[in-house]
Amino acid sequence: MKGKKWLLALVAVLCLMGTAWAGEREIVYNLGIEPRTIDPVLNSAVDGSTVLYNISEGLVRIGLDDAPEPGCAESWEVSEDGLSWTFHLREGLKWSDGKPLTAEDFRCGFQRVFNPENACPFAYVGYFIKNGEECFKGTAKLEELGVTAVDERTLRLDLKHPSPLMLDYLSYHIFFPARADVVEQDPRGWSASGSFPCNGPFMITEWKHNSELTVVKNPHYWDADKVKLDKVRMVMINDVNTALAAFKGGKVDYNTLVPAPMLPQLLESGEAKARNTLGTYFYVFNTARRPFDDARVRRAFALAVDRTAIVEKVTRGGQKPANGFIPYGIPGVDPNDPAADFRAEDKAEYLPPRADVEQAKKLLAEAGYPDGKDFPKVQCKYNSNLGNKAIAEALQAMWRQNLGVEVELYNEEWKVFINTRNKKDFDIARHGYLVDFFDAGSLLEMWQTGVWENSASFSDAEYDALIRDSLEQMDRAKRIEDMHKAEQILMREMPVCPLYFYTTPSMQSARVKGIYHSPRNWVFFRGAEVVEP
């Protein structure tokens, strides 16, 4: 009898230990910065996207191979003309608070995208939906949007025109579902506290602003059985030296902020890895302000930059000097042929790896500023961190030496800077953009006339026509041709000054595996697990 009691006691202890171990299945990720917003229709930054893709999910989700795959919708069918798509939701879908997730929640989410009061920066992505553009511009009512909740598990989308990237678009965070009862309580600020129902692999339990955001496993997620982590603590360490020290001290399990001077050593030792990232680091000119309303001035500034020196002496992370706006790694005519790379297909070198000082000075003189004489005072703004500061100072020195002009540098905290750039309150501003879809259009569509993301105030009728055609063009070869022509115009008019194509350094603790870091720079934790206590 005593033996039996002892055995039961041992089992109880082991169960408690198992519970404790299970409770320790958490990792710490350095998000780096406080997201400006995690409202799916308002977010426009990588940090916010990483949070959103771990707590929410659309009809289609992004697979851990970056291809779109069934998410909340288990299946769908398309009409013969491609203008009507019917999605069938999985049975038993629930929000993190246990309430049913229905097709009506998706209709609510879609309507938020096109509600002009929300000013969704990426509403143009959804203009393929019938009356999407009209609703956003206030010429149609939201009830006329081509989104219908047929029943609790069936959603129908009626389109204005077939879309070559339909499923990719639907995986984007702007098309996540929304709970009407939650949104109606605070239409513009419902996501600010983080205390809202989620429908993704994780849900937010605590948000210490500018410090840490904690997510835990969502027990009601349809694929919860495959989620192996109990908790992810997303800390916000923006200083690169502090971030590195936290990683080395075992306080952080996954970190992407690494001091540039130490990066070559860390890459060589294998402590850090450089990941190819599909995006471009660039500066943007305000074409609505003198002197950057003159394309000759913009081209002069772009040609005066030594891009090789920037990647070899400043960033030092394996980046490639940008010879155009679209980075390597974007599919070309044949998406299944790695050799048919969009960048490689275009043999033109729009920008030299080294500064073309002679041509830059010639263009500046033609614009009325020989050797920089009488050039007006201009200001270059960037968001605060050591890497951006070093690049801005390098550009300032190059423009002084190669053009004879003085550019004043001004830095702002991230949230302030984003608002400054959105309001177009700058002469030159630091920018960078990563693709949201594996398509050149993801980087080119933003420069259409009137698009919110077009911080350069750039406008070109031929460019707009090419982009519009590419959005509707189902012939892939013709689409790619449209986009090559659009990039040619962009590089001729130079509202942007591309510097390099991104890579992202990362450092991962040996105690974890399965973190998926997308080339789009979003980090997914639904397949991650702790392999050491």
N, C-alpha and C positions, 0 to 999 in steps of 0.2 A: 504493500500500500504506500509505504514511504517512497519506494522507488517510482511509483506511478506519479506521486505528487511532485517529486523532484523532476521527473520528465516533463510534466505539465508546466512547471515553473521555468524550466529551460526553454521550452517552446515559446512561452510568453516573453522571455527575455529576448530570444532571437527575433520574435515578431516586432518587438519594440526597436531592436537594433535595425531591423529591416526598414521600419518606418523612418528611423533617423537617417539611414543611408539614402532612402528614397527622397527625403526632404532636402538632401544635399545635392540633388541633381540640378544644380544651377550653375550658370556661367555668367561672367561679367564681360560686357562688351563696351568698348569706348566709342560711344556715339559721336563724341567730339564737341558737340555744340547743342544748345537748346533749339529744338525745331521751332521755327517761326509759327507754324500751325500744323496740326495733324487732321484738319478738316480735309477729307478726300477731294473735295471740289476746289479747294483754295491752295493746297500745298503745291509748291513749285521747286522744292529743294530735295537733294538726295537724302539728307538726314530725316526729313519728314516721310519720305517714301519708304525708307527702311522700317520705320515704325509702322506705317500703314500696312505694308505687305506682310507683317507678322501678326497683326491683330484683325485684319479684315480680308475679305475675299469676294470676288465677283462671280458672274456666271461662269467665266473662264478664269483659271488661275495660271500663274507662271510656273512651269515645271522646273525642276532642279537641273534641267538641261537648257533652260531659258526658252523652251518652246511652249506655246499655249496648249493647255490641256483642260479637260473637264474640271470645273470647280464646283460651285453650288449647283450648276446645271449638269446633270448626268448625261444628257444627250440633246440633240437639236436636229432640225431638218430645215431645208431651204427650198423655196419655191423655184420653179424652172427659170423664171426671169431674174432670180437672185435678189428680188426686192422685198421678200418677206421671210423672216427667220423666226422659227418657233422653238423656244427653249423649254425643256422639261426639268424642273428642279428635283433634286434628290428628295426622297421621302424622309420626313422627320427632321428637316432642318430646323435648328433653333439658334436663337441669340444666346449670348453668354449668361443672360439672366433667366434662361429657360423658356422664354416666350417663343412661339412659332415664328419662323422666318418664311415669308410668303412672297409670291410674285408681286404683290402690292408694294412690298418694301423695296423691290427693285424699281418699280415704277416711280416711287417717291425719290429714290436715289438719282435716277435719270433726270427727273424733273428739276432737281436741284442744280444739275449741270447747266441747264438752259434757262433757269430763272435769272433774268437780267439783274435782279437785286443782289444776287450772290457774286456777280462779276467773276465767274470762273475763268482763270487765265488760259485754260486749255479747252474751252468750250468748242473752239473751231475743230478740234479733233473729231467731235461728234456730229459735224455738219452733214455726214452721210445719212443720218436719221431724218426721216420725213419731218419737216417743219422745225428741225433743230436750230438752224440758223435764224429762221423767222422768229421763233420764240425768244432766242437770245437777244435779238435786235428789237424786240417789242412789237413786231408786226403780226404775230400770231399768239394765241392763248396757249398756256401750258397744256390745257385739255386737248389741244389739237396735235400735240407731239405724237409721233408715230411709235408710241410705246403703250401696249395694252396688257393688263393683267387679265388673261382669259379666265383663269380660275386660280386657286391658291398655289398650284404647282406649275402653271403654264404662263409664260411671258412671250408675247409676240412683238417683234420689232419690224416696222415697216420703213423701208429706206427710200431716200430721194434718188439714189443711184447705187449700183453695186460698188462695193469697196474692196480693193485688193488686199487690205490688211484688217479685215473685219474682226477676226478672232484676236489678233494682237491688240487692237484697240479695246476690245471688251475686257481684256485682262488688266487694263490700265486703271489706276486707283480712282479716277473721276467717276467710273461706272460701278462703284461699290454700292450696295444697298444702304438705305437709311430708314430709321424708324421715325415715322411721322410724329408720334407722341413725344419723342425726345427732341426732335428738331423744332417743333412748334413752341416748346417752352422757351427756347432761346435760339432763334433762327440763324444768327451769325456767330454766336459764341459757344454753342453747345459742346464743342470738342476741347475747349480751352483747359478744363480741369482734368480731362482724361477719364472722368467717371461716367462713361456711357457704355451701353451694351455693344459688344463686339461680335463678329461672326467668323473670325479667323482662328488660327492654331493657338493664339495666346490672347490674353485680355489684360488690360491695365489695372493694377491694384494700387499703385502709388506713383505720384509725380511730384517730386521735389524740384520745382522749377530752377533751371540753371545749375542743377546738381545731379539728379538721378531720376530715371523713369524705370519702374519695375513692371514687368509683365509676367504672368503665370499661365500655365497651361489651361486652355479653355476646355472644360469637361464636355461641353455641348458641341464642340467642333465635329463635323461629320467624319473626319479622318483622324480623330484624336488618338486612336489606337497606335498610330505610327509616330506620334509626337513623344519623344523620349525625355525631354527636359521638363522639369517642374517650374523652373523660373529662369528668366533672363533679366539681369540688372544692367540697364543701359546708362552708364555714367557719362558725364559731360566734361571731359578734360580737354580743353582747347589748346593748352600750351604743349608743344611737341616734346620738350624736355621732361616735363612733368608726366606726360603720357608714357614716354619710354621708361621712366623710372618706375611708374606704377606697374607696367608689364613685367619688367625685370624683377620687381619685388613680389611678384605673384598676386598682385591686387587686381589685375586685369587679365582676362584669358584671350581676348582678341582685340588687336589695336592696329589702326591704319595711320596714325600720326607719328611720323618718325623724323627727327632732325636731319635736314639735308646733308650737313657735314659728316654725319655718322652713317648715312645710308649706304655708301659703297662698301664700307667695312662690314656692316650687318648683312648686306646681300652676299658678299663673298664668303662670310662665315656660315651662311645658311640660316641665321637667326631671323632674317627677314626675307620675304619673297616679293618680287615685283610682278604684279598682275596686269595684263593688258586690259585696258579700260577703254570702251568705245566712246570717246569724247574728245573735245578740243578745248584747250586753255587759250583764251584770247582776250583782247581788249576791244571795247566797242567805242566808236566815235558818235557823238551827238550830231547827226547830219542836219539838224534844225538850227544849230548854232554856228556862228562864224568863229573860227575860220574853217571848221570841219564841214561846212556846207559845200565845200569845194573838193571834188574827188581827187584833184591833184595833190592837195594837202594831205588827204587821208593816205593816198598811195605813197607819198614821200615819207610819212611817218612809218608806214609798214615796211618799206624797203630799207629804212635806216636801221632796222633791228638785226642784230647778229643772233639768230636763233640757235645756232650751234653752241655759241658761248653760253647761252642761257641754260641749255640742257646739260652741258658738260661742266660748267663752273658754278651754276646756281642750284638747279633742281637735283641733278645728279642721281636720278632714279630710273634711268633707262628709257626716258622719254625720247620720242623722235621729233626733230624740228618739223613744224607744220609747213608743207609746201602747198597746201590748199586748206579748205575748211572742213572737208569730210575726212575722217581718220581712216587709216587702214583697218581692215577687219569687217567692214560693212559689205554685205553681199552685193554682187553686181548682177549682170544679166542672168547668169545661171546660179541660183542660190545654193545649189548643191556642189558647186565647183569652187574650191578655195582659191584657185587661180583667177577666177572671175571676180576679183575684188574691185569694188567701186572705185577706190583710189587708184589702184594699179591699172585699171582700164583706161584712165585718163592720163595720157603721157605728158600732158602739160605740167610744167613746174611754175605754178603761179607765183610762188615766193621762193627766193634763194635761201639756202641754208646759212649763208653769210650775208652781211649787209651789202647792198649795192649802193654805196655812198654816192657815186657819180650820178646815177639815175635819180636818186632821192633828192639830191641838191638841185638837179636840173628841174624836176617837177615843182619843187618849192619856189624856185626862181620864176618859173612860168606863172605861178599863182600870185606873184607879186612880192615875194619875200626872199630876195637873193641873200644867201648866207645867213638867213634868219633875221635879216634887217626888218624892223618895224613889225615883227611877228607879235601879235597880241598876247597878253598874259593868259595862260590857260592852266587849268587844274586837272590833275589826274587823281581819281578816287579809287580806293580799294578797301576791301574788308580786312579787318585786323587779324593777322597771324604772321609769324616770322617768315614763312615761305612767300606769302604774297608781298610782304614788305621788301624782301630781297629782290624779287622780280621787278617790282615797281622802281626800286632804286637803280637797278641795272638798266631799265628802259630810260629812266631820267638821264642817266649818264650817256647812253647811246644817242639820244636825241640832242643832247647838248653838244657832244663831240662831232656827230655826223651832220647835223642840220644847223647848229648854232642857235638853237632855241632853248629857252628855259621853261621847264614844266614844273609847276608846284605840285607836290604830293600831299594827299590828304586821306587819312584812314578813318574808318568808322566801324563800330561794332556791327556784327552780322545783320541783326534785325533792322537796325537803322539804315545800313547800307542798301539792303534789298529794297526798302521803301524809297530811298534816294534814287536808286537806279530805275525803279518802276515809274517814278514821277519824272524821270529824264532830267533830273537836276544835276547835270555833270557836263564836262567837256569831253573827257575821256574816262572810261570806267573799266575796272577789271571785270571779266566775265569768264564763264566756263560753262560748257553744256555737255551732258552725257545723253546718249540716245535713250529714248523711252521704248523704242522698237528697233529691231534690227533692219533698219531701212534708212537710206540717206535722207528721205523726206523728214525724218524726225528732227534733223538739224536744219533743214532748209525751209520747212513750213513756217518757222517762227519769224522769218523776215518778210512775210507778206504784208502789204499795206494794211494798216489798221489793227493788226494782231497785237494783243496785249503784250506778248513776249518781245515784240519788236522795239527794244529800248533804244535802238539807233534812229528811230523815226525814218527808216529807209523806205522808199517807195519807188517802184519801177513797174510799169504796166506790163512789159514783156515778161518780167520775172513772175509777176502774179499769174499771168495766163499759163505759164509753164507749170507752175505749182498746182493750179486748179486742175489742169488736164491730168497731171500725175496722180491726183487724188481719186480720179474717176476711171483712170485708164487700166483696163484689165489685161492688156497686152504688156507683159513684163518688159520686153525689149524696148517698147515705146516709152514706158514709164521711166526706165533707166536713162534713156536718151533725153527725156524732158529734164530730169534732175541734173544730168551733166551740163546741159545748156544753162540751167538756172545757176549752178555753181560758177560757171564761166562769167555770168553777169555779176554775181556777188563779188568775185575776185577782181573784176574790172572796176566796179564802183567802190569797192573796199570800205563798206560801212563798218567792217570788223577788221581787226588786226590779229590773225591767228599766230600763236607763238609755238605751241607744241601739241602733240597728241598725247593724251594722258596715259600714264601707268599709275597703279595704286600700290604702294608698299603695304605689306601686312605682316603681322607677327601673331602667331597662334601658339597657345600653350599646348604642351604634349598631353595634357589631361583631357582634352576635348577633341572630337572629330565630327565630321558631317556638317560643319558650317558651310553653306554655299554662298560664295561671294561672286555675284553675277558680273559679267563685263560691263553691265550698266551701272555698277557700283552699289547696287542694293545688296543687303546682306540678309539671308534667309536662315532661320533657326529651326524650322519645323522638322528637318532631318538631322539635327545636331544631337550629340549625346556626350555624357561624361564617361570617359574610359578609365579614369583613375580617381580615387577618393580625394 
